Amino acid sequence: MPRYELALILKAMQRPETAAALRRTVEALMDRGAVVRDMENLGQRQLPYAMNKHNQKHRQGSYFLIDFYASTSILTGLYDHLQRDVDVVRPTVLKKDTETSQQTCCGSKQ
């Protein structure tokens, strides 16, 4: 299974509501067969621009990164689920490289 990273922006909420939204997101991943490796909280920040989602204007959001393995076939259904969630302002799924490069810097000679 390929490795992915979900960059998730949730609307500004109190801690219990944020935890519930994250729990729903992780459960949606696991229900579709994904294996969640790690989750990182990047904190609440001002959005780079006002975002309209679900008839609300958002100026602040909570940023999270969720690292997971999943089949490519679940991504469309997952993205549709996240678009319908009223607490999610912006979901972005990125494919992560599994191989790390062992090359030396291009400026050094061997």
C-alpha positions in Angstrom: 0.0 0.0 0.0 1.3 3.5 -0.8 2.0 6.0 1.9 -0.1 9.2 2.1 -0.3 12.3 4.2 -3.5 14.1 4.9 -3.1 17.8 5.5 -6.2 18.8 7.3 -7.6 22.2 8.2 -10.4 22.1 10.7 -12.5 25.1 11.6 -11.7 26.9 14.8 -13.5 25.0 17.6 -13.0 24.2 21.3 -10.8 21.2 22.2 -13.6 18.6 22.6 -15.2 19.4 19.3 -11.8 19.3 17.6 -11.0 15.9 19.1 -14.4 14.6 17.9 -13.7 15.8 14.4 -10.3 14.2 14.4 -11.7 11.0 15.7 -14.3 10.9 12.9 -11.6 11.5 10.3 -9.3 8.7 11.7 -12.2 6.3 12.0 -13.2 7.1 8.3 -9.7 6.2 7.3 -9.6 3.0 9.3 -13.1 1.9 8.2 -11.8 2.1 4.6 -8.8 -0.1 5.4 -6.1 2.5 5.9 -3.4 2.1 8.5 -2.7 5.3 10.4 0.9 5.7 11.3 1.1 9.2 12.9 -0.8 12.3 13.6 0.7 15.7 14.2 -1.0 18.8 15.5 0.4 22.0 14.0 -1.8 24.3 16.1 -4.4 26.9 15.4 -3.4 29.6 13.0 -4.8 32.4 11.0 -5.7 31.2 7.5 -3.8 32.7 4.6 -7.1 34.0 3.2 -10.7 33.8 4.2 -12.2 30.5 3.1 -15.8 29.8 2.6 -17.0 26.3 3.4 -20.5 25.1 4.2 -22.0 28.6 4.0 -19.5 29.9 6.7 -16.5 32.2 6.3 -13.4 30.9 8.1 -10.5 33.1 9.1 -8.8 30.7 11.6 -8.3 27.0 11.5 -6.5 24.1 13.3 -3.9 22.4 11.2 -3.2 18.7 11.4 -1.1 16.2 9.5 -2.1 12.5 9.4 0.4 10.0 8.0 -1.2 6.8 6.7 -1.0 3.8 4.4 -3.9 3.0 2.1 -5.0 1.5 -1.1 -5.4 4.0 -4.0 -9.0 2.9 -4.5 -10.2 4.5 -1.2 -9.0 8.0 -1.8 -12.0 9.2 -3.8 -14.5 8.0 -1.2 -12.4 9.4 1.6 -12.1 12.8 -0.1 -15.9 12.9 -0.7 -16.5 12.1 3.0 -14.1 14.9 4.1 -15.7 17.4 1.8 -19.1 16.7 3.4 -17.9 17.0 7.0 -19.0 20.4 8.3 -15.9 20.8 10.5 -13.4 20.3 7.8 -12.3 23.5 6.0 -9.7 22.1 3.7 -8.6 18.4 3.2 -5.5 17.7 1.0 -4.2 14.2 0.4 -0.6 14.0 -0.7 1.4 10.9 -1.7 4.6 10.6 0.2 7.9 9.2 -1.1 8.7 5.8 0.4 12.3 5.8 -0.7 14.9 8.2 0.8 17.6 9.4 -1.5 21.2 8.5 -0.5 22.8 10.8 -3.1 25.4 13.3 -2.1 24.9 17.0 -2.7 25.3 17.9 -6.3 28.1 20.4 -5.4 30.5 17.9 -3.9 33.0 15.7 -5.8 33.7 12.1 -5.1 
